[in-house]
Each structure stands twice: as structure tokens, then as C-alpha cells.
């Protein structure tokens, strides 16, 4: 079962049909005046009208890019350049897609190749609560007289939490700051929130072909292309457009939007079942993300004492393709910035995102398989052993130096029973994930996280000591 449409959705049947037809009818250069060129131009114009209608924009505000990432990058850089006279301040939430973070890093960080100068100026990051949602007032508090651009996703790509875009847009409008909304996860599924100045989306998220992104720029928004001039796509996106793919993307967007109301209700019920049943079936698990203000097809949970990569591999062997925000599933071994910003466990994380047409039986089978898989992954760790007898030692030192996620937390869970209530455990660790996971574990288990100290204070030769006080 493919349960990872938040990464990419299977090609919609309507997209397949439209793509095949457009390969025959729309292969020519739409900038040419001969018959085949005019035919391609008609198809491109019709696709632009369709996308504009679904997204609540004018056709001449829509430009097609090579991906959603490119749309975000061009949108941000173009808006920042267009508002340069106002200032160089950028504001975005802590849980934006990496495409936003990479632009922000380049904008606000000095670069040697630029003589030590930053591309732009300063960057402010808006924190989120434990559900992954920003406070509209908190966002507004970071807007300044020199703010050139604000960026806020419509809904989060890892946990599905829907952001208060319209409220933030109101504050941005009062401050005369353009707002770019990344609608990659929500476009086609739910209504596009009002108030945006720039909007981005990606066709492969809604069942269109990969390689088609959307950049919408409202009339009147100051925008200067960050790339050399080109006559195509309103001067915003250089290069030859893929007309057949764009036609297929538009056709599938219209189709999924027409199906959305009925399918959203059905998928919402299935996700609610997963949200309710997983904590009942799997011990030591936390469902993350906003339980109410969320996309209908995404549910994310974290399992304590489980390596995320191992868990995903075992689920794949059992026939389920899911995703994860755990650090162990990335090549860099760094924790998910989304989960870290939320203050929840970054290990053993599973994201389930259901495609249109998911059957109830498929979800029931997943709920049957998941407890067995998690138990199988945990079995070698000895977590089913009786808790060790408590001692009178006030401080217990656990040496987890050199151990990767989630071993420091596993050791803490296994041995915290060795200290009495009120006693302290010092976990020595040099894995950066421990700085996030140990406080998150304490929050979940009702233990008190005291803080961080040098490992040398407890006999360690490197890393940090994470102090936990046993409360029960």
C-alpha cells in the first residue's frame, strides 16, 4: 500500500489521459505563429486559465516552473529583489519546507564568494507551538518597517497542521508586507487561503506529472526576476515550457478539486481512525500535529525507543510505503527541523499520507501490521524486561557517548527506575539528536528535564550531560 502522497502522489488517471493527448497536440513551440505552435499556445493558455480558476488567481498572474522548489525560490528571491528599497528583512516560520530555509540561509548569511557580504539582510524565524502551528500575533510581532517579505506555508508537509494564513495575511496587509504562501501540500485538496501576495504549488503533490510547479504573483506586487531576462512566462521563469506536462497538471488539478469534498470526508474519517487507534495498539507512542486544524489525509506519530529507518524498512517489507521525519532516515543524520521546532520526539517518526481511493480495509491492515512491526523492532532492546530495583543513589550517570539515535533515550528509559523519585539521571551523549529527544521524552513520560551540563562534570570526555529528575 502506498501511503506517502505527501511526498508525491500517483499520476491521476485524468492526468495520464491529458498528457497522452497533449503529446500529440501540444508538442510544438507555443511562441511560434504557425498552426502547430498556435495549437500548443491554445492548450497552454487553457491550462493557465484552469490553474488560475482553482487557485483563485488571474491567468496572467500564473507562471509555470520546473518544480515547486523552483517556484518557492524564484518567488522569494523575486519578491525580495522587488522590495529592496523597503529593506532586506525576511520573516518565515520555523517549520517551512527546506526550499524556504535554503533561500533564507543564503539571504541572511555572509558568503566568501560575495566578499563576506550576505545576499540580502536579516532573517527572523517565527516559532511554533507543540502542534506545529504559528501564532498569528507572534508572526505579526516580527514584522518591521524594513520587512521585504513574509513566508508562511498553508499546511505543514510533515505533520499536516494548517497554518492561520488569513490572519497572518491581515497583519501583513496592514504592514504593507507581501506574503508568499507555499500551498504545495494543500493545493487541490482544500480551498486556497485568501490574502496571499505570492503563491506556490507543485503538480506532483496533487496527482499531476512531476516537473511542473506553479508561481502566482498578484498584480501590483513588486517583483524583479532574480535571473536574466527571458520573454517566456511573463519574464519570471526562463526557458522552454513543457506544454504537455502543464496541460496534464491543469487537468488533474481540476479533477482532484472536483473530487475533494467527498474524498476529504472519507480520508478524514480514516485518518481519525489511525489517530485514535495507534496509541491504543502501540505502547509509548505520541500522535503529533494539530488534532483539529490539519489536512484530511495526513497523520504523523512517533514511537519511543525505535530507529526510524529500521521501522520504515520493516513496514516496507510488510507492504506499506510510508515516510518519516526522523533524523535516521536522512543522509545527514540531523533531526527533522519541523519536529525539532515543535519540541516533539524526532526519532521513530512515521508519516502516513493517504492517497485518494484508499480503502478502509487497507487502513485496517496497516493497523494490524503496525503493532507487530514496532514490537519486532523493539524486541532486541530488552524493553520487556522487568524494571530494575530502585536504589538510593541520588544521581545515576548513563554513558551513551558514541551512540546514535535513539540509543541514548532507550538507555534512559531502561535505567531511570534505578533512581528513586526525586533522584537525577545524567545521560552523557554526543549525538545532537539527544538535545531534542531527551526533553521530548521527559514531556511524554511526565519526567522533569532539568537541563544540560558539560559532560566533563560527570566524568565524560566529550559531549554533554542531559539531566533528568525522576518524578514518579
N, C-alpha and C positions, 0 to 999 in steps of 0.2 A: 504494500500500500504506500502510495506517495503522499506524505503528509508534510510537504515543505514548499508550499506555494508562496510563502513569504520570501523565499529566495528566488524562485522562478516558477511560473505556472505552466502547465502543459499547454500546448498550442490549441486554442479553441477551434472547434470544427468550422465555425464561420470564418476564422482567420485563414484556415487551410484552403477553403474554397476561394476566398477573395485573393489570396496570394497566387494560387494557380491561374486564376483568370487574369490577374494583373500582369503576370509574367508574359502573357500573350498580348495584352492590350496596352500595357504601360511601360514597356521596356525602353522607349526612346527618350531622348533628352527633352525635358519639359520646357526648356528655354528656347527651343527651335520652333520655327513657324510652319514647317511642313506638316503634313497630315498626321503622321505618327507622333511627332512632337506635340502637336495640339491635343491629340488624344491623351498623351501622358499628362499634359498640363491640366486637362479637364478632370482626370482621375485624382491628381494631386490637390487641385482646388476643392474637389468634393470631399476628400479625406480631411482637409483642413477645416472645412465647414462642419463636418461631423464632430471632430475632436473639440472644436470651439463650442459647439452647442452643448456637449456633455459636460465640459469643464466650466461653462458659464463665462465664456470669453468671446471676443470678436475674432473673426477669421484672420484679420490682419495683425492680431496680437500673437498668433501662434507661429512658432518656428520649430522645425523638426531637427533633432540632433542625432548623434550616433549612439547615445545611451542616456540613461537617467543621470549617471555620474557626470557626463559631459554637460548635460543641461544644468545641473547644480553649479558646476564650476564656471561655466560661461555666465550663468545668471548672476552669481555672486560677484565675480570679477567685473562684469559689465556694469552692474549697479554701483559697485564701489568706485569704479572709474568715473561713472557719470555723475556721482555726487561728491567728487573730490574737493570741490570748493567748499562744501559744507564741513568736511573733516575726514578723518581716517579711522573713526571708531566703528568697530563691528561688534554686534551682540548676537549670541546664539545660545541655545540650551545645551546642557551638559550631555544630552542623550541623542544628539543629531547623528545622522549617518556619517560614516568616515569621510565621504566626499566633502562634506561641510567642514569637518575638522581639519582636513588636509589643506583646504584653502585658507582657513583661519590661521593655521600654523605658519603657512608661508606669508600671509599678510602681516602677522604680528611679530615674526621672528627675524632678527638680523641674519643676512646671508653673506658669506665671504665673497661670493662672486659679484655681489652688488656693493662691494666696498664696505661691508659691515652695516649697510642700511637695510631696513625692513621694506617689504613691498608697499606697505601701507601705513599702519599706525598701531593702534592698540586694539585689544580684543577683550571683551567681557563675557563670561560664561554664567548663564543662569542655572542655579541648582534645581534639582527636582526632589520631590518627596519620595517616600518609600514605594509608592505605586508607579513612579516614573513620570509624574505629571509636574509641570512647572506651575508656579503661582503667577497669575496674570499681573498682580500687583508687584510681585518680585521682578518680573520681566520689565515692567514699566519703570521700576526704580533704577534700572541700569541704563535707561535711555538718557542721552545727553545732548547738549546743543551741537556737538560735533559728531553725533552718530550718523554714519552714512548709510548703514544697512542693518536690519534685524532679520534673523533667520529662525524659523520655527517649523518643525515637521507637523503634518496634520495628525499623524499617528505613528507610534514607535514601531520600528521594524523588528525588534526583538521580543517585546512583551505585549504589543498591541494597544497600549494606553493611548487614548485620544487626547490631544492637547487642546487647551482653550484658545484656539486660534482667533475666533471672532472677538473675544475680549482683548486679547493682545493687539489685534489689528486696530481696535478702537483707540488704544493708548498710542499706538504708532501713528495713527492718523492725526491725533491731537499734537503729537510732537513733530509731525511732518517728516517722519522717517519711513522710507519704503520697507515693506515686509515681504521677504521671499518665503513662500510656503512649499516645503517638499512634500508632495502628495503621492509619492511613489507607492506607498502601501494602501492608500485609500481610494485612489482614482479608479472609477468604475464600480466600486463596491458601495460607497456611500456618497452623499452629496458633498461637493467641494465647499469648504467653509468660505464665507464671504469676507471681504476686506483685504484680500491679498493684492500686492503690487506686482509681484512676480510669482509664477507657479511652475513647478517642475514635476514631471511624471515619467514613467518608464513602461513601455508596452509589454515587455515580457512578464511584468508583475500581474497584468490583468488577462493574460492569455493570448497576447499578440506575439509576433515574432521578435526574437532578440535583435538588438541593433537599432532600435527606434526609441528615441527619447523625445520629450516634449518640453519646450521652454516657452512660456507665455509671459509677455511683458505688457502691462496695461499701457494704454495710450496716456501720455503725459508723464510717465515715469522716466526720469533721466537715466539713460543707458548709453554707454560707449563701449563698443566691441573691444575686448582685450586682445583680439587677434587682428592681423592685417585685413584690410578691406576686401570684401567679396560681394558680388552682386546677388548671390543667392540667399534665400531665406531672410529677406529683409536686412541683409548685411550683418546678421547676428551669428550665423553659422556658415563658415566657408565650406566649399566642397560640393560635390555632386550628391544629390539626394537619391535615396533608394525608394523609388516610387512604388514598386510592388509591395515592399515591406510596409511602407507607410499606409497604403490602401488596406492591407490586411490588419494593421494595427487599429485603424479607424473603425473598420467593420466589426472587429471583435470588441472594441470598447463600447460601441453602440449595443452589441448583443448582450454583453455581460451586464450593462447598466439596465437593460430591459428585464433581465432575469434576477437582478439583485434583490429586490424586495422579498420575493418568495424564497430565494436561496439563502439570504441572510438570516431569515427567521429560522429556517431549518438548521443551518450551520450553528447559529447561536444556541439552539437547544442542545446540539451535540457537544459543543464546547462547554456548556454549563454542566453537562453530564460528566465530562472529563474533569472539570474544575472541582466538582463535588466528590467524585469517586476516587480520584488519585490519592488524596490524603487519607481516605478510609482504607485503601488497599495496600498502600506502601507506607511503612513507618518512617518517621524522620524525613518528611518532605514538606516543602513550602511552595504553594502556588503564588507566583509573583505577577505584578501588573495590577492595574485598576480593575476591580471586580465588576464595575458597572460601566464606566466610561471607557470602552475598549472596542476594538474591531470585532466583528462577529465570528471570525474564523481562526483566531489565534489564541492559544493558551500556552503558558510557559510555567514550568515548575523546576525546582532544584532539589536534588536528593543528596542528603548528607552522606559523607563517607564513600563517595563514588567518584571515580575518574570519568569525566565527561566523555572523553574519546572512547574509552572502553565501553561505556554504556551505549553510545551511538553505534558502535561496531556490532555489539550484541543485538541491538534492536534491528539493525540491518540484516543480520543473519536470520532473525526471526521474521523478516519480510516487511519491515517498516522503515521507510526513509524519513527521518526527522532531522532537525538541526539543533544547534546548541550555541550558547554564548559563553561556554566555559573556556577558560584560558587554554586548557589542554587540547582543544580542538583547533588551535591556531598555530601557525608555524613559529610565531614569536613567543609562545608560552606566556603572553601577557593577558591579564584578566579582561573580560568584556568591559569596555568603558561604560556601557549602559548599566549593567548590573552593579558595577562599582559605584556609579553615581547614585544609584538607588539605595545603596547600603545593604543589599541582599547578598546571599551566598553566590559566589561566582563559579563554584565547582558543581559537577554533577547536574548541569543545567540541560533541560530538554525543551525545545520549542516545537510545538505541534501546530501546523497551519493547514487547515483542511481545504482541499480544492472543491469547486462546485461539483455536485454529483456524489459526494462522499455518502456511502450507505451507512445506516445505523449499525448493521452487522459488522462493518469494518471497524467502527469505533469500539464496539463490544469486544471484538477480538483483540484490539490493542489493549483494552483494559484487563483482559485475561492474561495477555503475554507480559505486560509491563512488570507486575509484581514478581513474576518468576525470573525475569531478566535481572531486575535490581537485586533480588535475593542471591542470584547466582554470582553477580559481580561482588557483592559484599561478603559472600561466604568465606573466601580465603583470609579475610581480615580479622576473623575471630570476634566479631561483634556480638555473636550469640552467646559468648561465654558469660558466666555469672560475674557481676560486678565485684572487683577485688574488695577485700575487707578494708574498711576505713582505718586510717592510722591517726595519730595525734600530731603529725608533722604539720607545722604551720605553713610551710612553703615547699611545694614539690617542683623540682626542675625537670622538665622534659626536653631532652636534647634531640631536636628534629633538624639539626643543621645538615645541609646537603640533601634533604628530602624534598621532593617536588609535591605539588598539589595532588591530591588532598591529604597527604600523609600527616602533616602537622596537626590538622584538625582531627583526623582519625585517632592519633595518639592522645590528643587532649580528651576526646570523648571516652576513650578506653580507660584512662587513668585518673580522671577527675574524682572518681569515687574513692581514691586513696587518701584524700584530704577530707577533714570534717567540714561541716557547714561553717562558713566564715574563713576557712583556710584558703590559701592562694596557690595557684599553679603558674609557674613561669615557663612558657613554651619558647625555646630557643629555635629560631628559624631564620634562614637566609633567602627563602623564596618570597618574592614580593607579594604573591597572592595571599600569603598568611596575614599581611597587614589589613587585608579586606575581609578575609574569610573568618578569622578568629572573632572579631567583633560581631560579624553577622551570625556566627554560630551562637554566641552568647545571647544575642537578641532572640533567636529562635528557641533556645533552650532555657531561657529565663535565668541565665547566669550573669554575673556582673563583670563587664570588661573594665579593668582598672586603668589600663594604658600601656604604653610602650617604654622600654628602658634599654640601655646598652646591654648587649649580651654579655659583655665582659663583667658586668656586675654579678652575674650568676655563673661565672666560670667558662663562658663561651669565648671563642677566639675570633668570631665574626658574626655578622647578622645582628638581630635584635631579639630582645626578650619581650614577649607579649603576656601581660599579667591578667589572670582571670581569678576572680574570687567566687568560690562556691557558695551559692545562696541556699540550696536545699540538699 
